[in-house]
Amino acid sequence: MKYFTTALLFISSLAFSQQLTLPQANKLATLPLKCMQQEYPNKLSQMLADSTEIAAPKKLHPAFYGCFDWHSSVHGHWSLVYLLKKFPNLDRKQEIIDKLKINLSKENIQQEIAYLNKKHEKSYERTYGWAWLLKLQQELDTYNEPFAKELGANLQPLTDLLVQRYIEFLPKLNYSLRNGTHTNTAFGLNLAWDYAVHAKNIPLQNSIRENALRLFKDDMVCPFAWEPSGTDFLSPCLEEIGIMQRIMPEKEFLKWLKDFAPALFDKKFTWEPGKVSDRTDGYLVHLDGLNFSRAWNFYHLAKQYPKELGHLKTLADKHIAYSLPAITDGNYEGEHWLATFALYSYQRKD
């Protein structure tokens, strides 16, 4: 109980910090580091063609077998690369680098490619896991250290495969997925767009812009009152705003936003954080992720449009303050992924 109380107070202070500090970063780094090579418990989400495909997680996914599932492992790797880059004096730095080198070896990435190239696995992790893989690639590409350049080169063929998957898939998607979980279309486009801009990948940019406009441009009055659904970890309304904010010119976007989410322009706009009733339940704890999702979108809006939407920063802080203590509560259901969501919120805040 004493340890829990100390951790709770320590991590709660993070919500009110203007920037992450080194001690706070050290604390957050322990979570993905703890699970990145933890094989069990594990949720494979595997399609079996026959009995020969039954195998242990580490054999199937030698790069991304830890942290319960493939996508959580991918974004756990992103979290560690992000923290290493932001804090060169991070504790356990060499241990983190050594584990990254083991997991992201050329051979392991080639095996991941082989798995995704199975005919019956073409939709594996579409598009949530795809999006985080592209974000990991972007973080490695922008980290000016020899080991990061090596790992980025190892990862690039898998990234290229997923870029092509995006370009092939998006025109086939006649209707967007507007849920608050993994298959949310807008979230999958947001991180992919950021990578496309970073990589100067014009075909990917064109595909995302064209299809996002097709899917979302005519939307009006998003029903904020319908959020959240019971196990959301993404905000459908705000993730859609996120992609339109990225791809539309500023004046055009603000005009669209006033039709889509007029309430956001009210300086008194408020939104209660999603309440979690049981953090030992792997689905109910999703709502902590929802709060971070709302926060990173509010920060993005407030930073780009301080005059019109600067008041949303306070609301973002409120959402983080509610969920941040849960990161270190000792429950694997949240620990294996929530640190990433918190760090992404702070990245959007910076």
Secondary structure, DSSP 8 states (H G I E B T S, - for coil): -HHHHHHHHHHHGGGG-SS--HHHHHHHHHHHHHHTT---S-------SSGGG---HHHH-SSS--SSSHHHHHHHHHHHHHHHHH-TT-TTHHHHHHHHHHHT-HHHHHHHHHHHTSGGGTTTTTTHHHHHHHHHHHHHHT--SHHHHHHHHHHHHHHHHHHHHHHHHGGG--S----SSTT-HHHHHHHHHHHHHHHT-HHHHHHHHHHHHHHHTT--S--GGG---TT-SS-HHHHHHHHHHHHS-HHHHHHHHHHH-GGGGSTT--------S-TTSTTTTHHHHHHHHHHHHHHHHHHH-HHHHTTHHHHHHHHHHHHGGGGGSS-HHHHHHHHHHHHHHHHHH-
